[in-house]
Amino acid sequence: MEVLVGVACVAINVYSPELSSSSHVMIWAAMNILPTFLGVVLLTGILAAGISSGTTFLSLVGSSIANDVLEGKGNSVRIGRISMLIVAVVVCLLGVFNPPQIFWVLYFGGAIVASSWMPVSIASIVSKRVTKAGAFAGMLAGFVVCFALKLIFNLGNINYPAYLDPTLLGIVANIIAIIIGSAVTKVTSEEKEARARLFIVPESEKNPKEIKKTRIYMFIAIGLGAAITITLALVWAIPVMMQ
């Protein structure tokens, strides 16, 4: 799917430079460049991915507000449902009245999530020295740096080199904050127990065949990720940069 998108975007740069909105790229490519069958597959895949991600994020919003923000006060199920309904209505209004902005909202939000959450999630698993204060400092630093730079670059229409991408700078700031925050605090017994629980495998999942199958899928996913990255760099990024 990603390869088809990359090839389609290259073709769009060649055959349709007048395309005004980046939000129309996928639809235009599916209707005008790709064969009908592949166009249907592309749009169906995008729709399915959107629905899948949307339901997951709505569930996370409801759960976070009910259990983390309000800390279980009141009827958690009802609070979660109301929260999801409010968010869904807001997104629906954005989609109806200002659809081109959906692309930028997703682009903006994805970058912020990656820079604020990814380093902390990885460090919390691979390192025993990450503290609660260090994790909080890392998430805060990654969010602030990425959000501020994205806002400045987008509002000011500033072009920046790839190595100064706000997402990368946010990740770097996140890692530095984790190191500093964890260095000045100590891991508590509660934090050690919480980390240890992450490695407890339920008995229902201790099936050797399923474990082997999961590992195979994991290596396949890694290989596909590397292949897609190289392919997009060769057929999309490098040709566009050389124009």
N, C-alpha and C positions, 0 to 999 in steps of 0.2 A: 504494500500500500504506500509506504513512504517513498519507495523508488518511483512509483507511478506519479506521485505528487511532485517529486523533484523533476522528473522528465517533463511533466506538464508545465511546470513553472518556467523551465528553460524555453519551451516552445512558446509560451505566452510572451516572454521577453522578446522573442524573435518575431512572432507573427502579430502580436497585439500590444505594442508599446503604449497605445492610447488608453488602455484599461485604467479607469480612473480610481477605482476603489479596490484595495487589497482584500476586502471582505468578499468580493465577487470572484476571486481567482479560482477557487475550487469548482464552483458551479459553472463558470465559463469554460474551464478546461474540460469538465465532464461532458458538456453539451456541444463543444465546438472542436475539440482536438482528439480526445480519446474515442475509440470505437464504442458503439452504444452499450455493448455488454460491460466493458471495463468502466465506462462512465457510470452505469448503474451500480456496479460493485463499489466504486469509489464513494459515491454519495450515500449508498446504503451503509457502508462501513463508517463514514463520518457520523451519520445519524445514529447508528448503533452505539458508537463510542460516546457520543454526546449524551444519549439517554443513560447509558451505564454510569458514566462519570457524574451526571447530574443527580441521579438517585443516590449514589454513594455520598456525594458532598452534601446533599440535603440531609441525609441521615446523620452525617457528622455534625452539621450545624445544629440540628435539633438535640442531639446527644450532648454536645459541648455546652449549649446554653442551659439545658435542664440539669446536667450533672456537674459541670465545672463552674459556670458563671453563677448560677443560682444554688449550686451545691445541694441538689435534691430537695429544695424547699418546694412544698406544694406537690401537685400531681405531675410527676416527671413526664409521663406519657403525653398528657394534654399540653404541657408547656412545649415539649418537643414538636408536637404536631403543629401548634400555633406558630412556632418559630419557622418551621419549614414552609408553612403556608405564606408567611410574610415574605420570606426570601424568594419564594417561587413567584409571587405576584410582582415583586420589584424587578426580577429578571425578565419576566414576561413583558412588563411595561417598557423596559429597555429594548427588548427585541422588537416590539411593535413600533415604537416611536423613534428609535434611533439605532437601527440595526447595524450600520457600519461600525459603531463603537464596540460591538460585542467582541470583535477580533482583538481590539486593543485592551479590553478588560481582561480577556483570557490571557493574552500575552503578558500583560502587566502582572496579573495574579499568579500565573505559573512561575514567572521569574522570582517573585517575592517568596513563594512557597519553597522553591528550590534553595534560595540563598539563606532563608531563615530556619528551615527545618532539616534539610538533608545532612549537613555536617554534624548536627547534634544527634540525629538518629543513628548515624554510622558510628560516631565516637562513643555513644552510650553503650554500644554493643561490643566494640573491639577494645575499649579501654576501661580499666578498673579505676582510673583516677579522676574521671569526670564527675564533678559534683553537681548538685542541684543549682547552686549559684552560677557555676560555670556554664551549665546548659542554658540557663535563663539569659545570662549575659551574651552568649553566642547567638541565640535566637533574636534577641533585641538588636544586637549590632548588625546582624545580617539583614534584618528587616529594615532598619533605619537607613543603612547605607544604600541598599538596593532601591528602596522606595524613593529616597531623596534624589538619587542620581537619575532614576527613570523619569521622575517628575521633571527635573531640570532639563534633561536631554530632550524629552518629548515636547515640553512646552516651548523650549527655546529652539526646537528643530536643529539640534546640534548633532553633527556626525562625529562618531568616535571610532577609533580603531578597535578591532576585535578583542585585543588583549585588555582593553579598558571597558569591556562590557559590564554594565552595572551588576548583572548576575554573578559574574566571576569575582568582581570586587566585593560584593556582598558575602560570597562564600569565604573569601580570604579574611574579611573582617570578622566573620562568624568564628572561623578557626582560631584567630588570634584572641578573640574574647573568651573562647572556651579555655584556651591554655592559661590565660591570665586569671580568669575567674576560678578555675580549678586549682591553680597554684597557690592562691591566697586563702583557700578554704580547704577543709578536710571532708573526706567521704564519711558520712554517718553510717551507723549500723542499719538504719532503715533504708538508706540508699543502696547499701550492699545487698540487702535482702530483696529489694525491688529488682535490682539487676539480675540476681540469681534466679528469680522467678521467670525471667525471660527465656532461660535456657532449659526450663522444665518441659519435656516433651510429653504430651498426654498419651496415655496408654493406647488410645484408639488410633494414634498416628504412628505407632511403632511397628509398622508393617515393612519388612525389608524390601519387598517388591515395590511398594509405593515410594519408599525413600529413594531407591535406585532410579525409578522413573522420574521423580522430581529432580534429582541431580542431572539426569540426562536433559530434561527440559531446560534446566538452568544454564547448562553449557551451550545448548542450542540458542537460547535467548541471547547469551553473551556474544556468540558468533554472529547471529543475525544483526545485533546492534552494531558490531564492528563493521560488518559488510555494508550495512545501510549507510553508516557514517562515511565510509570511504567512497561509496557509490555517489552519494549526494555531493561530496566534496569534488569529485571528478566531473560529474555531469551537470552540476548546478552552481556551487559556490565559486569554483575557479573560473568557469566560463563567464559568469556574471561579473566577477572582479576584473576580468581582462577586457571587458567591453569599454 
